[in-house]
Amino acid sequence: MIAAFNNDSPYTVYCHDCWWSNKWDPTEYGQEYDFSRTFFEQFQELMHKTPKAGVFQLNNENCKYNQLLAFSKNTYLSPGSYLMENCIYVRKGQYCRDCINSNALNKCELVADSSNCDGCNTAHHLTNCRSCSFSSYLQDCSGLQNCCMCCGLKSKQYCFKNEQYSKDEYEDIVKDLERKNTDELLNEFLEFCITIPKKAQIQLNSENSSGDYLYNCHNAAECFDCFEVEDSKYIFECEGVKDSMDMSSHDKDVELCYEMSSGGEKNYQTKFCLCSIASPRSAYLYSCFYLSDSFGCDGFHERGQYCILNKQYSKEEYEELVPKIIEHMKNTGEWGEFFPITLSPFAYNETIAQDNFPMTKQEVKAKGWRWLDEKDEISQVDKIIPAEKLPDSIEDIPDDILNWAIECKSTKRPYRVIKQELEFYRRMKLPVPKFHPDERHRRRMELRNPRKLWDRKCDKCGKEIQTTYSPDRPEVVYCEECYLKEVY
């Protein structure tokens, strides 16, 4: 089976169909609460004996190589996404089709090597763009068509480095650029972007909010990559959240929740949970679905209520015991804290923590946390070639590449190109990447600003602002008023 747990994992792991079946009951692993021991110690024991789902998926077709994917078709290694079709290596996408090597896409089609884009099509190497098409190498742009290497531009056509050209002039420029490899083009583009003033915070239709990449948010404080967040604080990669705090990766109908990670809809007054869906008034759940009014449970995949450490109680017994457990946890210093990192089923570098707070193996080990050394296994191939030997033009790539292993230009890790991927590159006339998919993702993450705010002054009016551009960076950063005057 395909699983997110490696072979050395201490957990019992079930395939997708078995985990969701009625062939097992999570209450079979229930245990009495022991007030002589800490809660987290007991919860760790429960986690080790309760079966884990190899991957979490919902209503997909031909998408077995995915984790946390829903309502999708013919999609490959695109975690945290839903309503995707024919997508490859897209993290956190939704309503997308035929996209590849990207992060945080919404309603995009035929988009490659891009991040934080909405409504874009037939384009590549875009960052923070909306409604852009037939374009490449854009940053902070909207409404562009047939443009290249532009930054902070709105509603234009046939522009190169923010300069207007005729259709014929533009096509000649683009034709000349085709002689350069993608590394050269990306470096040239990034150098140009530094010369264009930046907006302190990227927000759209948001009010009284702080953070980057916020859309339709109200009273959202220090939030990032969010849609429809209201009266909340410290929210990351969420949609449809109200009156909540300290949450990441949750979607739709979430209200009055606290310290939650990687879950879904219909959570209400839920707290300290990892991967919980529709589990109102519960606390300290791991991988539980439709489990209301429960405490410290793992692996519930059918509707349940009034459970503690997977043991079933009556309503009266539950309401009597939970306050005692909370008081015990207060005495041990555990109450009000999320699961400690030592309980994580995954190593530090297997999680998105490594994306947002990158650390070396030595740094992770020094903290006593786990690190997973990569062990790449390549099935039988015709040959292994260094990425440097790949032709720059997709027209020179033979069909035989599907039978090769390619050695990453940077990490030397081997990787394969799948048929669906090769067809995309040919359709878009893009070269085959010379980096391992994990390295491509890491490099895209490096192009993002940190999800952190610094105090500095607007470089035009001197007003105090907060921004994800640290004061020691070379970019010119404007407050919203000055930026809008500059752009419009």
C-alpha positions as CSV (number, residue, x, y, z in Angstrom):
1,M,0.0,0.0,0.0
2,I,0.9,3.7,-0.3
3,A,1.5,5.2,3.2
4,A,2.7,8.4,4.8
5,F,4.4,6.2,7.4
6,N,7.8,4.8,6.6
7,N,8.7,1.1,7.2
8,D,10.4,1.9,10.5
9,S,7.3,3.5,12.0
10,P,6.3,2.0,15.3
11,Y,2.6,2.3,14.4
12,T,0.1,-0.2,13.1
13,V,-0.9,1.1,9.7
14,Y,-4.0,0.2,7.7
15,C,-4.6,0.8,4.0
16,H,-7.2,3.5,3.1
17,D,-10.1,1.0,2.6
18,C,-9.5,-1.0,5.8
19,W,-9.1,2.1,8.0
20,W,-12.4,3.5,6.9
21,S,-14.2,0.1,7.2
22,N,-16.3,-1.3,10.0
23,K,-13.9,-4.2,10.4
24,W,-12.4,-2.6,13.5
25,D,-13.6,-0.4,16.4
26,P,-11.4,2.2,18.0
27,T,-13.0,1.7,21.3
28,E,-11.4,-1.8,21.4
29,Y,-8.2,0.1,22.2
30,G,-9.7,2.2,25.0
31,Q,-8.0,2.6,28.3
32,E,-8.8,3.9,31.8
33,Y,-7.4,7.3,32.7
34,D,-4.5,6.9,35.2
35,F,-4.2,9.9,37.5
36,S,-0.8,8.8,38.6
37,R,0.7,9.5,35.2
38,T,0.7,12.4,32.8
39,F,-1.9,12.7,30.1
40,F,0.5,12.9,27.2
41,E,2.3,9.8,28.4
42,Q,-1.0,7.9,28.3
43,F,-2.0,9.4,25.0
44,Q,1.2,8.3,23.4
45,E,0.5,4.7,24.5
46,L,-3.0,5.0,22.9
47,M,-1.4,6.3,19.6
48,H,1.0,3.4,19.4
49,K,-1.7,0.8,19.6
50,T,-4.5,2.4,17.6
51,P,-4.3,1.7,13.9
52,K,-3.3,4.6,11.6
53,A,-4.6,5.4,8.1
54,G,-1.8,5.0,5.6
55,V,-3.1,8.1,3.8
56,F,-6.2,10.3,4.3
57,Q,-8.2,10.7,1.2
58,L,-11.9,11.4,0.3
59,N,-13.8,10.7,-2.9
60,N,-10.8,10.6,-5.3
61,E,-10.3,8.8,-8.6
62,N,-6.8,7.6,-9.7
63,C,-5.1,9.5,-6.9
64,K,-3.5,6.9,-4.7
65,Y,-0.1,8.7,-4.4
66,N,-1.5,11.5,-2.2
67,Q,-2.1,12.5,1.4
68,L,-4.9,14.8,2.5
69,L,-6.6,15.0,-0.9
70,A,-10.3,15.2,-1.6
71,F,-12.7,15.2,-4.5
72,S,-9.9,15.0,-7.1
73,K,-9.0,13.0,-10.2
74,N,-5.8,11.9,-11.9
75,T,-3.7,13.9,-9.4
76,Y,-0.2,13.0,-8.1
77,L,1.6,14.0,-5.0
78,S,-0.5,17.1,-4.3
79,P,-1.1,17.1,-0.5
80,G,-3.6,19.3,1.3
81,S,-5.6,19.9,-1.8
82,Y,-9.2,19.4,-3.1
83,L,-11.2,19.5,-6.3
84,M,-8.1,19.0,-8.4
85,E,-7.8,17.3,-11.8
86,N,-4.6,16.3,-13.7
87,C,-2.3,18.1,-11.2
88,I,1.2,17.0,-10.2
89,Y,3.3,18.3,-7.3
90,V,0.8,21.0,-6.2
91,R,0.7,21.6,-2.5
92,K,-2.5,23.3,-1.1
93,G,-4.4,23.8,-4.3
94,Q,-8.1,24.0,-4.9
95,Y,-10.4,24.0,-8.0
96,C,-7.4,23.6,-10.3
97,R,-6.7,21.6,-13.4
98,D,-3.5,20.7,-15.3
99,C,-1.1,22.4,-12.9
100,I,2.3,21.4,-11.8
101,N,5.2,22.2,-9.4
102,S,3.2,24.9,-7.5
103,N,2.0,26.0,-4.1
104,A,-1.3,27.6,-2.9
105,L,-3.3,27.8,-6.2
106,N,-6.9,28.6,-6.5
107,K,-9.0,28.2,-9.7
108,C,-5.9,27.9,-11.9
109,E,-5.4,25.9,-15.1
110,L,-2.2,25.1,-17.0
111,V,0.0,26.8,-14.4
112,A,3.5,25.7,-13.5
113,D,6.2,26.7,-10.9
114,S,4.0,29.2,-9.2
115,S,2.8,30.2,-5.7
116,N,-0.2,32.1,-4.2
117,C,-2.1,32.5,-7.5
118,D,-5.8,32.9,-8.2
119,G,-7.6,32.5,-11.5
120,C,-4.5,32.2,-13.6
121,N,-4.1,30.1,-16.7
122,T,-1.5,29.1,-19.3
123,A,1.4,30.6,-17.3
124,H,4.5,29.8,-15.3
125,H,6.8,31.2,-12.6
126,L,4.1,33.5,-11.1
127,T,4.1,34.7,-7.5
128,N,1.0,36.4,-5.9
129,C,-0.8,36.9,-9.2
130,R,-4.5,37.1,-10.1
131,S,-6.2,36.6,-13.4
132,C,-3.0,36.5,-15.4
133,S,-2.7,34.4,-18.6
134,F,-0.3,33.5,-21.4
135,S,2.5,35.0,-19.3
136,S,5.6,34.1,-17.4
137,Y,7.8,35.4,-14.6
138,L,5.3,37.7,-12.9
139,Q,5.1,39.0,-9.3
140,D,2.3,40.9,-7.6
141,C,0.4,41.3,-10.9
142,S,-3.3,41.1,-11.8
143,G,-5.1,41.1,-15.1
144,L,-2.1,40.6,-17.3
145,Q,-2.0,38.9,-20.7
146,N,1.0,38.0,-22.8
147,C,3.5,39.6,-20.4
148,C,6.9,38.6,-19.1
149,M,9.2,39.6,-16.3
150,C,6.8,42.1,-14.8
151,C,6.2,43.1,-11.2
152,G,3.4,45.1,-9.6
153,L,1.6,45.6,-12.9
154,K,-2.2,45.7,-13.4
155,S,-4.4,45.1,-16.5
156,K,-1.7,45.2,-19.2
157,Q,-0.7,43.3,-22.3
158,Y,2.5,42.8,-24.2
159,C,4.8,44.2,-21.4
160,F,8.3,43.2,-20.6
161,K,9.9,44.4,-17.4
162,N,6.9,46.7,-16.9
163,E,7.6,48.4,-20.3
164,Q,4.9,48.5,-23.0
165,Y,5.7,47.0,-26.4
166,S,3.8,46.2,-29.6
167,K,2.7,42.6,-30.1
168,D,5.5,42.0,-32.7
169,E,8.2,43.6,-30.5
170,Y,7.0,41.6,-27.5
171,E,7.1,38.3,-29.4
172,D,10.6,39.0,-30.6
173,I,11.7,39.6,-27.0
174,V,10.2,36.4,-25.7
175,K,11.8,34.5,-28.6
176,D,15.2,35.8,-27.6
177,L,14.5,34.7,-24.0
178,E,14.0,31.2,-25.1
179,R,17.7,30.9,-25.6
180,K,18.4,31.2,-21.9
181,N,17.9,28.4,-19.4
182,T,15.4,28.7,-16.6
183,D,18.0,29.4,-13.9
184,E,19.3,32.5,-15.8
185,L,15.7,33.7,-16.5
186,L,14.7,33.3,-12.8
187,N,17.8,35.2,-11.5
188,E,17.2,38.0,-14.0
189,F,13.6,38.2,-13.0
190,L,14.3,38.3,-9.3
191,E,16.9,41.0,-9.8
192,F,14.3,43.1,-11.6
193,C,11.7,42.6,-8.9
194,I,13.9,44.1,-6.3
195,T,13.7,47.4,-8.1
196,I,9.9,47.6,-7.9
197,P,8.3,49.0,-4.7
198,K,6.5,46.4,-2.6
199,K,3.2,46.5,-0.7
200,A,3.7,46.1,3.0
201,Q,1.1,43.4,3.3
202,I,-0.7,41.4,0.5
203,Q,-4.4,41.7,1.2
204,L,-7.6,41.8,-0.9
205,N,-11.1,42.8,0.4
206,S,-9.8,42.6,3.9
207,E,-10.5,45.0,6.8
208,N,-8.7,45.6,10.1
209,S,-6.4,42.7,9.5
210,S,-2.6,42.0,9.6
211,G,-0.6,39.5,7.7
212,D,0.1,38.4,4.2
213,Y,-2.0,36.7,1.5
214,L,-5.4,37.5,3.1
215,Y,-8.6,37.5,1.1
216,N,-12.0,38.5,2.3
217,C,-10.9,38.7,5.9
218,H,-12.2,40.8,8.8
219,N,-10.5,41.4,12.1
220,A,-7.8,38.8,11.3
221,A,-4.7,39.5,13.3
222,E,-1.3,38.1,12.2
223,C,-2.8,35.6,9.8
224,F,-1.3,34.3,6.6
225,D,-2.5,32.5,3.5
226,C,-6.2,32.7,4.6
227,F,-9.6,33.1,3.0
228,E,-12.8,34.2,4.8
229,V,-11.3,34.5,8.3
230,E,-13.1,36.7,10.8
231,D,-12.4,37.8,14.4
232,S,-9.4,35.5,14.7
233,K,-5.7,35.6,15.4
234,Y,-2.6,33.6,14.5
235,I,-4.3,31.6,11.7
236,F,-2.3,30.0,8.9
237,E,-3.6,28.4,5.6
238,C,-7.3,28.4,6.7
239,E,-10.6,29.1,5.1
240,G,-14.0,29.9,6.6
241,V,-12.8,30.4,10.2
242,K,-14.5,32.6,12.9
243,D,-13.6,33.5,16.4
244,S,-10.6,31.2,16.6
245,M,-6.9,31.3,17.4
246,D,-3.6,29.5,16.8
247,M,-4.8,27.3,13.9
248,S,-3.3,25.9,10.7
249,S,-4.8,24.1,7.6
250,H,-8.5,24.1,8.4
251,D,-11.4,24.7,6.0
252,K,-15.0,25.8,6.3
253,D,-17.5,26.1,9.2
254,V,-14.8,26.4,11.9
255,E,-15.8,28.5,14.9
256,L,-14.5,29.1,18.5
257,C,-11.6,26.7,18.0
258,Y,-8.1,26.9,19.5
259,E,-4.7,25.3,18.8
260,M,-5.8,23.1,15.9
261,S,-3.8,21.7,13.0
262,S,-4.6,19.9,9.7
263,G,-8.4,19.4,10.0
264,G,-11.6,20.2,8.3
265,E,-15.1,21.5,8.4
266,K,-17.7,21.7,11.1
267,N,-15.5,22.0,14.1
268,Y,-17.0,24.1,17.0
269,Q,-15.5,24.7,20.4
270,T,-12.8,22.2,19.4
271,K,-9.3,22.5,20.8
272,F,-5.8,21.0,20.8
273,C,-6.6,18.6,18.0
274,L,-4.6,17.3,15.0
275,C,-6.5,16.1,11.9
276,S,-10.0,16.3,13.3
277,I,-13.2,16.9,11.2
278,A,-16.7,17.5,12.5
279,S,-15.8,16.9,16.1
280,P,-17.5,19.7,18.1
281,R,-16.7,20.3,21.8
282,S,-13.8,17.9,21.8
283,A,-10.2,18.2,22.9
284,Y,-6.9,16.4,22.3
285,L,-8.0,14.3,19.3
286,Y,-5.8,12.8,16.7
287,S,-7.2,11.6,13.3
288,C,-10.8,11.6,14.5
289,F,-13.9,12.2,12.4
290,Y,-17.5,13.0,13.6
291,L,-16.5,12.5,17.2
292,S,-18.3,15.0,19.4
293,D,-17.9,15.7,23.1
294,S,-14.8,13.6,23.5
295,F,-11.4,13.9,25.1
296,G,-8.0,12.4,24.2
297,C,-9.0,10.0,21.4
298,D,-7.3,8.5,18.3
299,G,-8.6,6.9,15.2
300,F,-12.4,7.4,15.3
301,H,-13.7,7.1,11.7
302,E,-17.4,6.7,12.5
303,R,-19.7,8.9,14.5
304,G,-19.1,8.8,18.3
305,Q,-19.6,10.7,21.5
306,Y,-18.5,10.8,25.1
307,C,-15.2,9.0,24.7
308,I,-12.0,9.4,26.8
309,L,-8.8,7.7,25.7
310,N,-11.0,5.8,23.2
311,K,-13.1,4.3,26.1
312,Q,-16.9,4.8,25.8
313,Y,-18.7,6.6,28.7
314,S,-22.2,7.7,29.4
315,K,-23.0,11.4,29.2
316,E,-23.1,11.7,33.0
317,E,-19.8,9.8,33.5
318,Y,-18.1,11.9,30.8
319,E,-19.1,15.2,32.3
320,E,-18.0,14.1,35.7
321,L,-14.6,12.7,34.6
322,V,-13.4,15.4,32.1
323,P,-13.1,18.2,34.7
324,K,-11.0,16.0,36.9
325,I,-8.7,15.2,34.0
326,I,-8.3,18.9,33.2
327,E,-7.5,19.7,36.8
328,H,-4.9,16.9,36.8
329,M,-3.4,18.3,33.6
330,K,-3.2,21.7,35.2
331,N,-1.2,20.3,38.0
332,T,1.2,18.5,35.5
333,G,1.5,21.7,33.4
334,E,-0.1,20.0,30.3
335,W,-3.5,21.7,30.1
336,G,-3.8,24.4,27.5
337,E,-0.8,23.2,25.5
338,F,-0.9,21.4,22.1
339,F,0.6,18.0,21.8
340,P,4.4,18.1,22.4
341,I,6.6,17.6,19.3
342,T,7.8,14.3,20.8
343,L,4.4,12.8,20.1
344,S,4.5,13.7,16.4
345,P,4.1,10.5,14.3
346,F,6.5,12.1,11.8
347,A,10.1,13.4,11.9
348,Y,10.6,17.2,11.8
349,N,11.7,17.3,8.2
350,E,8.7,15.2,7.1
351,T,6.3,18.1,8.1
352,I,5.6,21.6,6.9
353,A,7.4,22.8,10.0
354,Q,10.6,22.4,7.8
355,D,9.0,24.7,5.1
356,N,8.2,27.5,7.5
357,F,11.0,27.1,10.1
358,P,13.8,25.3,8.3
359,M,16.4,23.6,10.5
360,T,19.4,21.4,9.8
361,K,19.6,17.8,11.0
362,Q,22.1,18.9,13.7
363,E,19.8,21.6,15.0
364,V,16.8,19.2,15.1
365,K,18.8,16.5,16.8
366,A,20.2,19.0,19.4
367,K,16.6,19.6,20.5
368,G,16.0,15.9,20.9
369,W,13.6,15.8,18.0
370,R,13.5,13.2,15.2
371,W,15.0,13.6,11.8
372,L,14.4,11.2,8.8
373,D,17.3,10.5,6.6
374,E,16.1,10.2,3.0
375,K,16.4,6.7,1.5
376,D,15.6,7.0,-2.2
377,E,14.8,3.7,-3.9
378,I,14.5,3.7,-7.7
379,S,12.8,0.8,-9.3
380,Q,14.5,-0.8,-12.3
381,V,15.5,1.8,-14.9
382,D,17.4,1.8,-18.2
383,K,19.9,4.3,-16.9
384,I,20.7,7.0,-14.4
385,I,21.9,10.4,-15.8
386,P,22.9,13.6,-14.1
387,A,20.4,16.4,-14.5
388,E,23.1,18.6,-16.1
389,K,23.0,16.4,-19.1
390,L,19.3,16.9,-19.8
391,P,18.7,19.0,-22.9
392,D,17.4,22.5,-22.2
393,S,14.7,22.2,-24.9
394,I,11.7,20.0,-24.3
395,E,11.8,19.2,-28.0
396,D,15.0,17.3,-27.5
397,I,13.7,15.1,-24.7
398,P,13.0,11.6,-25.9
399,D,10.1,9.4,-24.8
400,D,12.7,7.1,-23.2
401,I,13.2,9.6,-20.3
402,L,10.2,7.8,-18.7
403,N,12.6,4.8,-18.2
404,W,15.4,6.9,-16.7
405,A,16.4,8.0,-13.2
406,I,17.7,11.6,-13.1
407,E,20.2,12.7,-10.5
408,C,19.2,16.1,-9.0
409,K,21.5,19.0,-10.0
410,S,21.6,20.2,-6.4
411,T,21.0,17.3,-4.0
412,K,22.1,14.3,-6.2
413,R,18.9,12.5,-5.2
414,P,17.4,10.4,-8.0
415,Y,13.9,11.1,-9.4
416,R,11.7,10.0,-12.2
417,V,9.5,11.8,-14.7
418,I,6.1,10.3,-15.1
419,K,4.1,10.2,-18.4
420,Q,1.5,12.7,-17.3
421,E,4.3,15.1,-16.3
422,L,6.2,14.8,-19.6
423,E,3.0,15.5,-21.5
424,F,2.5,18.7,-19.5
425,Y,6.0,20.0,-20.2
426,R,5.6,19.3,-23.9
427,R,2.2,21.0,-24.0
428,M,3.6,24.1,-22.2
429,K,7.0,24.0,-24.0
430,L,8.8,23.9,-20.7
431,P,12.1,22.1,-20.0
432,V,12.2,19.0,-17.8
433,P,13.2,20.2,-14.3
434,K,16.7,19.5,-13.2
435,F,15.9,19.3,-9.5
436,H,14.3,16.6,-7.4
437,P,10.6,17.4,-6.6
438,D,11.5,18.0,-3.0
439,E,14.2,20.5,-4.0
440,R,11.8,22.2,-6.4
441,H,9.4,22.7,-3.5
442,R,12.1,23.9,-1.1
443,R,13.3,26.5,-3.7
444,R,9.7,27.8,-4.2
445,M,9.4,28.2,-0.4
446,E,12.6,30.2,-0.4
447,L,11.0,32.7,-2.8
448,R,8.3,33.5,-0.2
449,N,8.6,36.0,2.5
450,P,8.7,34.5,6.0
451,R,5.3,34.2,7.7
452,K,6.3,36.9,10.2
453,L,5.7,40.6,10.6
454,W,8.4,43.3,11.2
455,D,8.0,46.9,12.2
456,R,9.5,49.4,9.8
457,K,8.6,52.7,8.0
458,C,7.1,53.3,4.6
459,D,9.9,54.1,2.3
460,K,7.9,56.9,0.7
461,C,5.8,58.7,3.4
462,G,7.6,57.5,6.6
463,K,4.5,56.0,8.1
464,E,5.0,53.2,10.6
465,I,4.0,49.9,9.0
466,Q,4.2,46.1,9.6
467,T,5.4,43.9,6.8
468,T,6.9,40.5,6.0
469,Y,9.9,42.4,4.5
470,S,12.5,42.7,7.3
471,P,14.2,46.1,7.7
472,D,17.5,44.8,6.5
473,R,16.2,43.6,3.1
474,P,17.0,45.7,-0.1
475,E,13.4,46.0,-1.3
476,V,11.6,49.4,-1.2
477,V,8.4,48.8,0.8
478,Y,5.4,51.2,0.8
479,C,2.3,51.4,3.0
480,E,-1.0,50.5,1.3
481,E,-1.9,54.2,0.4
482,C,1.5,54.9,-1.1
483,Y,1.6,51.6,-3.0
484,L,-1.8,52.2,-4.5
485,K,-0.8,55.6,-5.7
486,E,2.3,54.2,-7.3
487,V,0.5,51.4,-9.1
488,Y,-2.6,53.2,-10.2
